[in-house]
Amino acid sequence: MLRNLALASVLAVCIPAMANAQGPAGKPFGLGLSAGEPAGVTAKYWFNRTNALDAAVGYGFFPHKGVAVFVDYLYHLHTLVPAGKVPFKLVFYLGVGGKLGVWNYDRKGEDDSGVGLGVRMPVGLTMIFARAPFDVFLEITPSVAFITPDPFYFDLDACLGGRFYF
């Protein structure tokens, strides 16, 4: 009985959130490419009109070169340009997330590698097209990473990208 009640509560919360997902053209899931930090594949899932989960997998450059994975929760705070006279809306967003990287670097003439784990705080603009399942985004992300063998590293990631929504 208690398990059924818990399941019903979870469904009551999740189903309306999925039904209200408001990505471009009313589609909740987008997949695309990003250039910058990291350069690779990006995905976004809209929970509703203001909340989304963003992820990227690609090749990072700073502080060392290697594979990087980012996951962020985004809150779309304010529509700067509403759709109407233009075929898109421009939305400002803030977020918080994490990153994981496996790095290769040259330390004192020797090849070495390390693992980095960090906290990200993305700030960005997304252009959401009114009649097309597509968005374009620009993001700047201050972050703090804990990278072996260094104790920590302050970083500023930036990327430009776009996604097609399904």
Buried (B, 14 or more C-beta within 10 A) or exposed (E): EEEEEEEEEEEEEEEEEEEBBBBBBEBBBBEBBBEBBBBBBBBBBBBBEBBBBBBBBBEBBBBBBBBBBBBBBBEBEEEEEEBEEEEBBBBBBBBEBBBBBBBEBEEEEEEEEBEBEBEBBBBBBBBBBEEEBBBBBBBBBEBEBEBEEBEEBEBEBEBEBBBBBE
